[in-house]
Structures are given as structure tokens and as C-alpha cells.
Amino acid sequence: MLKKLIGKKLQNYRVNLNEPDISHPVNLISRKSVAVIGGGIAGISAACNLAERGFEVHLFEKENFLGGKVGSWMFESNGETLRTEHGFHGFFRQYLNLRNFLQKIGAYKHLIPIDDYTILFDKDKKQGFKDLDNTPLLNVLSLRKYGIVDWKTFLNPMGLPFINLLNFNFSTTYKNFDGESFASFAKRTRMNEKMRLVFNSFARAFFAEPEDMSMAELIKSFHFYFLSNEDGLLYDVLDSDFQSSFIAYVEAFLQKHNAHIHYSTPVTEFAKSENGFTVNGSLFDYCVLSTDVKHTKRLIARANGFEKYAQTLHQLSSLKQSGRYAVLRLWTNKFEADKTLPFFIFTDRLKCLDSVTLYHKMEKESAEWSKKNNGGIFELHSYAVPKDLVSDSEVVEHLLNELYHYFPELKGMKIFHEYFQHRDDFPGFHTNQYANRPEVKTEIPGFYLAGDWVKMNNCTMLMEAAYTSGAIAANYILQTEGLRENQLVSVPLKGILA
Ligand SMILES: Cc1cc2nc3c(=O)[nH]c(=O)nc-3n(C[C@H](O)[C@H](O)[C@H](O)COP(=O)(O)OP(=O)(O)OC[C@H]3O[C@@H](n4cnc5c(N)ncnc54)[C@H](O)[C@@H]3O)c2cc1C
């Protein structure tokens, strides 16, 4: 009964973001061209949604593969050719639009569930969340059994602000909390250690240190991942590398709809002209810019013809990217001792290591290598590399030492191959960014923005935000051409107490 009431209050966990008019035609009859710049999930989304309707789509990608942060590529090491990626990705069940897309292109069958959402702390203590109640609100109450909340959490006068976690609302949450960092919120509410640990894992999913992470973004994230759906914290992963389980399907879909994919083609020449956009020398009617924050800022700084659009220029130039993050993948001759661990584990960071993924347990290609070589493939992440660790070798050394702290049985392992990435191309979800964050639709006719960093009035984040933003950009273009929009959905836009 209570579960039903909660479901009703939360609109059965799904709301429509638009109401497509079914009297409008589906397909374009005239010729209209669109340049989509950046082939990550956001660009893929815009390109697929428009090519399918008959637009002449040109997708420009600087790398020789599509996918951006879910791309995968080959490298040579000690005489072997191996595949690697930007890093482990979890596909949560409330990624409603992205999942619909995976269904449409035929890739959905590659999703496999993770056993548990686990955090390792100290050497031998772990916290799983498999047994949490799945219903919002009841799941918060069931955090009591893990010592994360207790009656004092909400009754303690210092803890009253915790109630704001339950009443996410676009109109108040950003106004009240975008100026405050998670670290400051935790301090002023005297958040207990275990709750801090859980929220730190949320904050780290946004590649931010607690002192930088906007509390408003964290409240939105807590709503999106925990309080707006009945799926609990569990999620799915792709059963094979991104190329064969996801991107190959995207490429087949784009080819079927006659889209032009320009691999290894960085856009270096970009201009707004009287009747459209010039991209690397060719003229287009529309443009969807779906590059990451770092490259968006670079591209727009060099672009021509945008001078009179001061608001957009100001918004784009003031975007922030995250600090540095690191991903180290290791091909070894040892395995973890605890065979009950799920594929992906958060660690309570000592200095650097935030998570460990057991690729040999998760992904087909890795499992084959592991079987052949009798060793595990481990991927170590640091979502925010501490400022005092500067060189690659320092970061690698810390990641390895912390791996051995949590997995002492791996000490002395032989590392056959390693692939290390030390990057800074994630968007910053830092304090005071929201007010000035640009939206999908800009003041520039025919020019749209897409990416996980774009402001939208829907509850989506990370991969789901990237996909949804590209689909919204496509909807604006469909609308301009008098065509029927695609239906987009979201979890409820307000928290249970809002
Ligand atoms: C290590 C790691 C782990 C993550 N884990 C998760 C997770 O578990 N769950 C989750 O939901 N999200 C996760 N994310 C976040 C997720 O990957 C992103 O939110 C999402 O993929 C962003 O997609 P995008 O299209 O907005 O941007 P991107 O993937 O960054 O795509 C931008 C594209 O633009 C291209 N580009 C840039 N400049 C140019 C140019 N001048 N010309 C042409 N092309 C250009 C780039 O090469 C890139 O392909 C993770 C990210 C990382 C790095």
C-alpha cells in the first residue's frame, strides 16, 4: 500500500518530456544538411535521430573510432594487440532514453546485470547495497541497517538540511545549494562517516573533489540515482568491449540511414555564415556541437562569425572541466582472492584509488585473455587525481600501492601489459556553475549544443544526459522542419517531498 502511494506520488517513476504531435509528418522530404561535431554518445544520439528521418548527416569525429568516452581502441604491447577503453561504465536502469536507443539499434541484448553495488573500506571490510529496499524513501530508511542513517540523522537540528535530499526541485535546489560544496555541507550537518563515504562515492562519479562538487548537483544525482526510481542502486554493464557491443550497432544504424561518418577528422575550421555553418570547408543548414567541454572551448575560441552572440560565447567560454582523472588497466598473472566480489568495486580512497574493475569477470574479450594467460585484468580509476601527484609515474605508483592495500594477495604479480590514461576532459560539476551553464537551444538559429555538460530541465546525468541532450537537439531540428518529434522521457522531475 505504502509502496503504491510512493509510486503514485512519483508519477510511477516516469514522466514524458514532450508531447509529439502525431499529425506531423515523420520524414523529411526536402534536402537539409546537419553537421554533428563530436562522435560521443551525445553526437551519436543527434546523428542517429536525424539520419533516421532523412536529414543529410555528417558526423565529424577527431579520433579514428566513435563513442568518445565510451569508445574503444587497439594498442600494441609486448608483441600482442590488445583493446582498451576510457574506462568501466555502468548503465543504470533509469537511463530510460539511452536504453530505448540500445533497444532500437539492437545492442540491448549485451547488457548484463552487476551483482551488487559494493564499497571496500579498510583492508577487509566491504559494504554491499543489494538488500536495500527498492522503493524510494523506504530505501533511505533501510540505510539504517548499514548504519548510514539513524533516527538522529533527521532529528539532529544540524542534520535538518538532509531533508533537502528528499525534495529535489529545479526551482529551489540550485538556488539554495549550487553555491555550497559537498565538503561544506557535510561539515555543517556533521554528516556521519558512513554517510560521507556513500556521498563521496556519488561525488566521485562526477570526477570532483568534495570541496569543489556542487551540493545542488549532488542532490540532483541522489534524486536521479536513488530516489526517483524503483531499480535500487544496481545497474548493468556491456558484456563485451564497447566497440563490438555498442558502437558497431551505431555504425550499422548510421550507415543504413546514409549518414556520413568522418573518422579522424577534427573540426578545425568552424564558422557561422549568413545561411548556415561552415565546418571544415563545407556548408550545412544546421549544426549540433557535441564535443566535450575542453574541446568545445577551444573550438569556439577559434570560430568565426559568432561575435554578435555574446551570451553563448560567454557561457561556453566560462564552462569548467574537471581536474585530472586517471585510468590504469593491467593484464596480470594473478586473481583477486574474494571470488564473491562484483565486477566493479568502489574503494574508500586512501589517496588516489577510487575504484577497481575486474574485467576478467565481466567482458568476453578480457575473459578469453584471462583464461589463456591464467591471470586477471584489473582496471584502476582515480576520479580526481590529488593535486600533489603530478607525473604519470607518481600516479601509477599510488594506484598500484592502494590496489595492494585492498588486494594484498596481488602483491608481486607480474604485469604483462598496462595502459595508462591521465586526462582532464570531464565536465566540472563544481559550485556556482549552473546559472551560466548553456542549454541545448542557443540564441543562434540552427545551432544546438549536446553533451553531458549541457543544462537541461530534466533529471538525467552522465551517459543518459549525453544521449538525451543529443535527442533534444534533434527534436528542435525536427520541430523547425515541421516534423514529428521523438518521445523523450525522464524519471520524475521533483523529489518525493517537493
Ligand atoms: C573513466 C570514466 C568512467 C565513467 N563511468 C560512467 C558510468 O559508469 N556511467 C555513466 O553514466 N557515465 C560514466 N562516465 C561518463 C560518460 O562517459 C560521459 O558522461 C559520456 O560518455 C559523455 O558523452 P558525450 O558525448 O557528452 O562526450 P564525449 O564522450 O566526451 O564525446 C565528445 C566527442 O567529441 C570529440 N571531439 C572533440 N573535439 C573534436 C573536434 N574538434 N572535432 C571532432 N570531434 C571532436 C571527442 O573525440 C569525443 O569523441 C564515465 C566517464 C569516464 C571518463
The ligand as an SDF file (V2000), in Angstrom:
LIG
                    3D

 53 58  0  0  0  0  0  0  0  0999 V2000
   36.5460    6.7580  -16.6240 C   0  0  0  0  0  0  0  0  0  0  0  0
   35.1210    7.1280  -16.8550 C   0  0  0  0  0  0  0  0  0  0  0  0
   34.1050    6.3770  -16.2820 C   0  0  0  0  0  0  0  0  0  0  0  0
   32.7690    6.7400  -16.4650 C   0  0  0  0  0  0  0  0  0  0  0  0
   31.7870    5.9650  -15.9200 N   0  0  0  0  0  0  0  0  0  0  0  0
   30.4890    6.2440  -16.1770 C   0  0  0  0  0  0  0  0  0  0  0  0
   29.4550    5.3970  -15.6960 C   0  0  0  0  0  0  0  0  0  0  0  0
   29.7300    4.3920  -15.0460 O   0  0  0  0  0  0  0  0  0  0  0  0
   28.1590    5.7110  -16.0010 N   0  0  0  0  0  0  0  0  0  0  0  0
   27.8380    6.8290  -16.7310 C   0  0  0  0  0  0  0  0  0  0  0  0
   26.6520    7.0660  -16.9900 O   0  0  0  0  0  0  0  0  0  0  0  0
   28.8020    7.6460  -17.1850 N   0  0  0  0  0  0  0  0  0  0  0  0
   30.1090    7.3940  -16.9170 C   0  0  0  0  0  0  0  0  0  0  0  0
   31.0870    8.2200  -17.3910 N   0  0  0  0  0  0  0  0  0  0  0  0
   30.6660    9.4440  -18.0780 C   0  0  0  0  0  0  0  0  0  0  0  0
   30.2900    9.1850  -19.5440 C   0  0  0  0  0  0  0  0  0  0  0  0
   31.3570    8.5650  -20.2140 O   0  0  0  0  0  0  0  0  0  0  0  0
   30.0050   10.5170  -20.2000 C   0  0  0  0  0  0  0  0  0  0  0  0
   29.0330   11.2200  -19.4530 O   0  0  0  0  0  0  0  0  0  0  0  0
   29.5030   10.4000  -21.6460 C   0  0  0  0  0  0  0  0  0  0  0  0
   30.1190    9.3560  -22.3430 O   0  0  0  0  0  0  0  0  0  0  0  0
   29.7540   11.7330  -22.3360 C   0  0  0  0  0  0  0  0  0  0  0  0
   29.3600   11.6760  -23.6810 O   0  0  0  0  0  0  0  0  0  0  0  0
   29.4630   12.9770  -24.5740 P   0  0  0  0  0  0  0  0  0  0  0  0
   29.0360   12.6130  -25.9250 O   0  0  0  0  0  0  0  0  0  0  0  0
   28.7710   14.1040  -23.8810 O   0  0  0  0  0  0  0  0  0  0  0  0
   31.0140   13.3990  -24.5750 O   0  0  0  0  0  0  0  0  0  0  0  0
   32.3270   12.6360  -25.0780 P   0  0  0  0  0  0  0  0  0  0  0  0
   32.1870   11.1790  -24.9160 O   0  0  0  0  0  0  0  0  0  0  0  0
   33.4650   13.3250  -24.4010 O   0  0  0  0  0  0  0  0  0  0  0  0
   32.3580   12.9300  -26.6460 O   0  0  0  0  0  0  0  0  0  0  0  0
   32.9050   14.0860  -27.2010 C   0  0  0  0  0  0  0  0  0  0  0  0
   33.4800   13.6990  -28.5570 C   0  0  0  0  0  0  0  0  0  0  0  0
   33.9010   14.8660  -29.2590 O   0  0  0  0  0  0  0  0  0  0  0  0
   35.0890   14.5380  -29.9800 C   0  0  0  0  0  0  0  0  0  0  0  0
   35.7680   15.7910  -30.3400 N   0  0  0  0  0  0  0  0  0  0  0  0
   36.3230   16.7040  -29.5120 C   0  0  0  0  0  0  0  0  0  0  0  0
   36.8120   17.7460  -30.2280 N   0  0  0  0  0  0  0  0  0  0  0  0
   36.5400   17.4950  -31.5180 C   0  0  0  0  0  0  0  0  0  0  0  0
   36.7550   18.2140  -32.7270 C   0  0  0  0  0  0  0  0  0  0  0  0
   37.3740   19.4120  -32.7510 N   0  0  0  0  0  0  0  0  0  0  0  0
   36.3410   17.6600  -33.8890 N   0  0  0  0  0  0  0  0  0  0  0  0
   35.7170   16.4560  -33.9110 C   0  0  0  0  0  0  0  0  0  0  0  0
   35.4800   15.7360  -32.7790 N   0  0  0  0  0  0  0  0  0  0  0  0
   35.8730   16.2500  -31.6040 C   0  0  0  0  0  0  0  0  0  0  0  0
   35.8350   13.6730  -28.9910 C   0  0  0  0  0  0  0  0  0  0  0  0
   36.8750   12.9340  -29.5910 O   0  0  0  0  0  0  0  0  0  0  0  0
   34.6960   12.8020  -28.4630 C   0  0  0  0  0  0  0  0  0  0  0  0
   34.5080   11.6680  -29.2720 O   0  0  0  0  0  0  0  0  0  0  0  0
   32.4350    7.8960  -17.2150 C   0  0  0  0  0  0  0  0  0  0  0  0
   33.4580    8.6530  -17.8000 C   0  0  0  0  0  0  0  0  0  0  0  0
   34.7840    8.2690  -17.6370 C   0  0  0  0  0  0  0  0  0  0  0  0
   35.8610    9.1030  -18.2620 C   0  0  0  0  0  0  0  0  0  0  0  0
  1  2  1  0
  2  3  1  0
  2 52  2  0
  3  4  2  0
  4  5  1  0
  4 50  1  0
  5  6  2  0
  6  7  1  0
  6 13  1  0
  7  8  2  0
  7  9  1  0
  9 10  1  0
 10 11  2  0
 10 12  1  0
 12 13  2  0
 13 14  1  0
 14 15  1  0
 14 50  1  0
 15 16  1  0
 16 17  1  0
 16 18  1  0
 18 19  1  0
 18 20  1  0
 20 21  1  0
 20 22  1  0
 22 23  1  0
 23 24  1  0
 24 25  2  0
 24 26  1  0
 24 27  1  0
 27 28  1  0
 28 29  2  0
 28 30  1  0
 28 31  1  0
 31 32  1  0
 32 33  1  0
 33 34  1  0
 33 48  1  0
 34 35  1  0
 35 36  1  0
 35 46  1  0
 36 37  1  0
 36 45  1  0
 37 38  2  0
 38 39  1  0
 39 40  1  0
 39 45  2  0
 40 41  1  0
 40 42  2  0
 42 43  1  0
 43 44  2  0
 44 45  1  0
 46 47  1  0
 46 48  1  0
 48 49  1  0
 50 51  2  0
 51 52  1  0
 52 53  1  0
M  END
$$$$
